[in-house]
Every structure is written in C-alpha cells, then in structure tokens.
Amino acid sequence: MKKIITGILAVAAITLVYFYTAGSGKLNKELKHQLDTELSTMQQNGFVIETRNSIPQKEHFVIDFDDPKKMVAYFKRIGSKATVQDIEALKGLKMGVDITYQPDLYSALSIDLYPLTLPDSVHNAAEDDEEKKVLAQIEKMLAQKKVLMHIDLRKDLSTFKGYLKDIHETLRNNSESVTLSMKGTTFDGTLKKGALSTLNQKIALLGMESSDGIKAVADKTITTYTSTGPSPYDMDANYTVAKITVAKQGQEELVLNNLSISTSEKEQNGLLSSSVIATIAKSTMQGQGQTVGMEQIVFDARTDNLDAKALEVLQTSDPEQNKAAFNAALKQLLSKGVKVTVNKFAVGNIVDNGKKLGDIEMNAALNLAPGVDFTQIEANPMFLLGAIDATTTLSLSETIASMIAKDPRAMMVMMLIPPKEEKGKKVYNLILKDGKFTVNGVPL
C-alpha cells in the first residue's frame, strides 16, 4: 500500500506542474492551463474527473479511480511502480482535491487530498450486518474529512512539504471495538521534471487497540525514498522504526527494538538488480511464563539479472484474463540467469529465560542457468535441478546444536551426517550442483 500512497502523492504533484512565472495573476492563469492539460491526460489514462468547480483563487474536483489497467501507465510515468493488482484494489475510490493558489514563494499551491468513498473491494468484503456497520462509521469519517493529506508546493514546483491529519477514531460493531491512532505524520520532498525525486516521511505514532485487549503500536517511524536514475526501478529507500509492540493484554507480548530496512534497485542494460538489508537490534517475546530474546538480527540479500521488460509486463498483465502472456513474461523474467544471494542471515545471540544459547548464521547463493528450457521443466520438473547451482552454509552454536539434537528426527540426521567443527561452531555446507545434492560432502 505504501507504493499506492506514494503514487497518490505524486499524482497530486504532477497534476500541478508548471513553469516559473512572476505575478500571481499570470501564475494562476498558467497553473490553470497546466491543470487543464494534466487532467485531460489523466482522463485518457483511466481516471474520471468529476464535479470540477473553479474560481479565481481556488479549484475543487474529484478523482475517480475507474480503470486500473490504464492507470498503471500513468503511475509509471510519474515514477511509481504500482501494479494492476495494486491499483485494482483501489477501483471505485473517489479522492477529493481542493487547490488554493497563493502568492507565497513556498506555498504557491496549497492542496488538500481526502478520500470521499471506499474502494469497491472494501465494500465487497463486507459480508454481514456488523461489518457493514463498521463501514458506515468509516464512511462517516470520510464525510467529515477526518482522513486528509495537506500539501504545500514551492512556486517552481521543485519542493513540497505537508502532513497527514492526526487520527484517533474508535470503530464499533455489536460485539467489539477497535481504536485506530495516527499522530505526528509529516513529509517533505523534491520533484524533478514533474516526477517524484525524493520523499522523507515521519510518523510519531501508528497504533491499533481492540476491546479484547489486542494492541499494536509502532513508535517513531521514518521513511526516505530517493530516485537514483531514469528508470522507475532506480531507487534507494530506507525505513526505521524505534519500537514495535504487539501484545494481548495479560497473555503475550512481542517487542522489536530499532528495526531498520534499506532497499536499493537498479536497472542497467535491461536487467534489474535489487538488494535489501534488514536489522533488528533486539526482539523479545513473552508469554506463558517464558521470555525469549534475540539480539543483533541481520538479513542481507540481493537479486541480480531479472529482465526489466518482462517485469513490466507482469506488473501490467492480469494473470486471470491473459494467462498465456503472463506465463511467457514469467519465463522471460528468469531467462537471463537469475542470481539470488543471501550474504548473511544471522541472530547474534538467543536468550531463553535468561540463559544465553549463542548465535545462528547462514549464507546462501542460488544461480539459475540462463536460457533455461521451461518446456522441458513443465514436462519434467526434475530438469530444474540441473539448471540450478546452489550453496548454503549454516553455522550453529554448540548449545543450539545440542538443543536441536534432542529431537529424534534431527538426531538421526546428525548421526548420519555429522556437522563440521569450525571455531567452536557446528557447521553444515549444503551444495546442489549438476542435479546432485550433498551435505558436508555426503551425497543424498
């Protein structure tokens, strides 16, 4: 959904692109001309523009998300990677837009965006009277503009800033209630040639609490996005959350401290590479008289050699309506010899009720041979083994290995294929090559 929110923000910005000009009267005239042009383009790309009203200093209109297939191309043009499936979930959504033209340098354009209706998919999911009662409450919230994004854009449309209105609302049905909270959401960013270039966002608190004692809260969320090249796939993004708590009152609680995720994507010569590094400083789970903690959790992985054109087809194709085209694109996506590498998956220390158990670490690599004959694989899936080279190294502390060995099934495996001893750790090397699988040199 984050992609869609980013896309909606970009839609609001791109519809207002104009060239630098002096004088508020001339500015308004130029802006209105650009707005007319952009709204016309949007209508040709799956949007419906309704109830447009215009006075010298203000504009109001409604954007109806009508045709997801056409809308994908528009979102791509403004730098979003939203797929048909992403936008299909928003079909039927109507977004109100209020624009105020101002003489200020920074806030030359002031925009309010607010949903007026829920998507069709949400209405269709309501199966009973209690769910419909909740929907009615949400629609009342929308009618009161309690869900609202405000954006101010600089005169030359090079930068923007804004906020989301705080939310603290309780939804009720006959048997339970849920309170939704969002506080302190602000953002700013830059535009380049009408497309989103950078985006920085902060959310002080995002939470949910139900009447049966279930609570989920994310504190101090910060996200950043940077476009790094001409392709919509050229981007860097970072996400950090100071603390995430999920709990059921008096029973169980999971706490994650200092969660961080960094992603990067790059298109070069028609091939895509992507990487992700995720870390959690500490994770603690409590319940049923037990406390299990994990420290220094790291996941570092990358994927290379995905076919960019094939991925674009997959994002704009409906697998149910055009299965043949979808399957052909899927084969093309993997045809250049995809590489998947897990540089590191590790837990620095596991603590069970105060007892330190030690660490776990794994790395892996998988290479799919280029030009794989998928016709053969469809006829006999075993041919896939010959097209894959894969290696995995698993390292366990002595304490964790001993605990696993208490399981009779694991004990049998460790007796048949003993682990290697390296630097006080139990190590397994797993290799798949030329259709043959070995563990620590023992064929299986």
N, C-alpha and C positions, 0 to 999 in steps of 0.2 A: 504493500500500500504506500510505502514511502515514495516509491517511484511515481505513483499517481499524484501524490501531494506535490512533489517537486514539479511534475508536469503541469498541474493546475496553476501553480505559481508562475511557471514560465509562460503559460498561456496568457495570464493576466498581463505580464510584461510585454510579450511580443505583440499583443493587440494594440499597444500604445507606442510603437516605435516611430520616431520622427527625427528630423534633423535639427540641429541647433539653430534657433532664430530669436531675435530680440523683439521685445514688445509683447505684452500679454494678449492684445487683440490679434496680432498676427500669429502668435503662438497657438492660441485657441483655434484659429482657422486652419493652421497646418495640422494640428493634432486631430481635429475632426475629420480632415481629409484622409489622414493615415488610418484613423479608426474605421472610417467607411470602407477603405480598401481591405483592411485586415479582416473585418467582419464578413465581407463578401467572400474572402478566401476561406474563412472558417466554414461558411455555409456550403461551400463546394467540397469541403472535406469532412462531412458527416455531422456537423453541428447545426442546430437550429437556433436562430436568434429571434427572440420573442419580445413583445411589449417594449419596444425601444422608444424612449422619450428623451428629448434634448432641449435644453435651454442654454443661453449663452455660457454659463459657468459650470453647468452640470450635465451629466449623461446618466441614464439608467437603462439597463436592458437585462434580459435573462438568457443564459446559455443553456440549451437543452442538449445533453449528451445522447444523440439519436442513433448514429451509425458507427459502431466501434471499428469496423474494418476500414472505413475511410479515415477515421480519426487517427489511426496508428501512424499514417504517413505525416500527418500534421504534427503530432507529438515528436516524431523523429526529427522533423525539420527544426524544431526549437530545442533539440538536444536531449530529449527524453527517450528512454529505451522501453517504454511501456509496450506490452504485447497486446494482441487482440483479446486474449483471455483476461488480462488486467483491466482493460477498458470495458469489456463486456460486462464485468461486474458492476460498472457504473452506468450502464444503459438505463435511461429513464430519469437519471439525476438532473435536476434543474438548479443552476447556480445563478443567484442574483449578483449583479455588478453595479455598484454606484461609483461614479467618477466625478471628482471635483477638480477643475482647472484653477491653479493658483499662481500668483506672480512670484512666489518664493523660489530661490535658486534650488534648494534641495527638494522641497515638497511641491514641485511644479505640478505634479499629478498625485492626487490622493485617491486611493482605491479601497473600497470595501467589497470583499467577496463573502458570500454567505449562501449555504445550500437552502433551497426552498422546498425540495421534495427528496424523499429517499429513493435510491435506485430500485428498479423492478425486482432485482434479485432478493432484496431485503423483504419486500412485500410478499414475494412468492414463498419465502421461507417461513412465514408466519402461518402455523397450521391450526392453532386453536385460539379460543377467545382470550386466554391470558396473554399469549404472545401479541395478539392484535391490540390488547390494552396497552402494552408497553410501547408498541409502535405509535399509538395515538399520542402518548406522552412525548415521544421523541419528535413527532411532527409539531406538537405544540411548542417545544423548544426551538425548532427551526423557525416557526412563525414569529417567535419573539426575538429572532436574531441572536440567540444565545451561543450559536456556533458561528464565529465570524473571524475573518482574517483581514487585517488592515495593512496596506502597503503605501509607502511614500516613495516616489521616484524623483531622482535629480533631474534638472531641466534637460540635460543632454542624454538622459536615459543610460548613463554609464554605471550608476549605482542605485541601490534601493535598500530600504530598511522597513521593518514592520513588526507586527506582533499578532498572536492569536489571543482572542478574548479568553480570560480565565473561565473555567467551567467547574461548577460544583453542583451537581444535579443528582437527585435520587429518583430512580425509576422503580415503580411498584406494580406487582400483579397481586392476585388474591392470596398467594402463599409466601412470597418473599419480596425482598427489595435489594437493589444494587445502587450504590453511590459511586458516581464517576467524578474524578477530580483531575484538573489540569491547571497548573499555576506557573506564571512567570515564563511564558513562551515568547521569545524574541528571535528575530533573524535579520540578517543583512547579507548583501552580496553584490555582485557586479554582473553586467551584461556586456556582451561583445557581439556586434553585428546582429543584435536582436535576439541572441540565444543566451541561455544561462551559462555564465563563465565560472562564477564561484558562489557558494552558498554556505553561510555559517548560521547555526541554529542552537539555541539554548532552551532547555525546559527545566525549570526548577523542580517541579514535581509532577508525576503522572501516576495516578493510582485508581484502584477499584476495590470496593469493600462491600461484601454481601451480608445480608441479615443473618445467614447461618455461620458467620464467623470467618469466612474466607477473605483474605486480604492480599493484594498485590500492589507493591509500590516501587517505582523507580525514582531515585533521587539524583538530581544534577546530571541530566543528560546533555551532552554536547556533540553535535554532528558538524562535519565540514565536507564540502564537495568542491572539487576543482576540475574543470575541463582542461586536459593537457594536450589536445591536438584537434585536428579537423574532424575526425571520426567520432560518432556518438559513443563509441566504445573506449575512447581515450579519456580516462578519468582516474582520479585518486579520491578516495573517501575515507573518513575516519569517524569512529563512533566511540564515545566513552560514557560510562555510567558510574557514578561514585558508589552507588549501592542499590541492589535489587533485593527486595524481600517478598517472599511468597509464603503465606502462613495460614494455617487453620487454627483458630484460637484454642489454646489449651491442648493441642494434639501434635501438630508437626510444623516445622519451620525450616525454610531454605533461605540462606543469605549468601549473596555473591558480592564481594567487595572489589572495587576498581576493575570493572570489566572494560576491555579495550579491543576494538576491531579495526584493523586497517586493511583496505582493499585497493587494488590497483589493476587497471585494464589497459591494454594497448593493442592497436591494430597496426600491423606492418606487412606490406606485400600481400594483403588479403587474408592474413592469418591473425588470429587473436591469441593473446596471452593474458592470463589473469593470475593474481596472487592474493592470498589472504593471510593475515597474521592476527590471531586472537589470543588474548591473555586474560587470566583472572588471577588477581593477587591471592585471594582466599575464598574458599567455598565451605560453608558449614551447614550441615543438615542435622536437625534434632527431632527426635520423636521416639515414642515407646521406650523411654529410658536410655536411649543411645544418642551419642553425638559423634558424627563422622565429619572430619575436616580434610580438605585438600588444599595444598598451597602451591603457588607458582605453576598454575596450569597454562600450558602453551600449545597452540596449534598453528603450524606454519606450513602452508601448502601452495602449490601453483599448478596451473594447467597451461599447456602450450599447443599450438598448431591446430586450433579449431578454425574451420572455414567460415569466414565472416559473412559471405553471401548466403551460405546455407543457413546460418543462424538467423539472418534477416528474414528468410523465407519461413523458418519455423515460427518466428515471432509474429508474422503477419498471416499465417495459414491457420485454418480451422481443421484440426485433425479428424473431426467427425464428418465434415462436409467434403473434404478433399483428402482422403486418406493416402491416396497414391502419391500426391505431391508432397505431403508431409513426410512419408516414409523415404521418398527419394532425397529430400533435403536432409533428413537424419543421416542417411548413408554418406551424403556429400560432406556433412559436418565432420565426420570422423575419417574421411578418406586421405587426409594429408599426413597421417601418422601422429595421432594424439599422444601427448605425454602428460602424465599426472604424477606429481612428485609431492610426497609428504616429507618435507625437510625435517620436521620434528613434531611429534605429539608426545607431550610429557606431563607428568604430575610430579613436582619436585619433592613432595612429602605427603603421605597419607597418615592421618592420625585417627585412631579408633578409640573413643573413650579415654583420651589422654595418652594412649600408647602409640608411639611412633613406629610405623610399619615400613618406612622407606619410600623409594621412588619407583616410577614406571616410565620407560621411554621407548618410543618406537619411531622408526623412519621407514619410508617405503618409496618405491618408484615403479610405475607401470607404463610401458611403451606399447602402443598398438601399431603394428606394421602399416605403412602407407599402402594404398591401393588394395585393401582387403576385399576379397570376393565375397560380398554379402549373400550372393545367390547360393554359394556353397554352404555358408553358415546357416542360412534358412533351411536348407535341406538336411544339414547335419551340424547341430550346434557345437559338436566336439572340434570342428575345424577352427573354432575361435581360439582354442587353447594354443594352437600352433602359430597364431598371429599375435600372441601376447608374450612379452618378456616382462617379468615382474620379480622384484626382490623386496623382502621385508626383514628388518632386524628388530627384534623385541628384547628388551632388557628389563629384568625384574630384580628388586632387592631380594636378599636371602629370605627375609621374613615373609614377604608377599608370596614368593615362590613356595615356601613351606605351607602357607595357608591354602594356596590353590591345590597343592598336592594332597590335601586331606580329602578332596573329592575323589571317590573311587575311579571315576572316568578319567580325570586328569592324572591320577596316579599311574594308571595303565599306560597312558601316552608317554609320561615322563620316564617310565621304566623301559619302554621300547625305544624311545628316542631321548636320551639324556641331554639336558641342556649343557652348553659350554660354560666354563668358568672364566670370566674376564673381569679383573679388577674388583673381585668380591661380589659380582653380579651373576645372575643366571641369564644366559643369552641364547636365543634361538634365531637362526638365519633360515628364512624360507625363500626358495627360488623356484620360479616357473620359467622354463626355457625350452624351446623346441617341443612343446607339448608334454614335457616331463617336469614333475614336481618333486622337490627334495627339501627335507628339513635337517639342518646341520649335516648335510651331505648324505643323508639316508633317503633313498628313493621311496616314494609312496605309490 
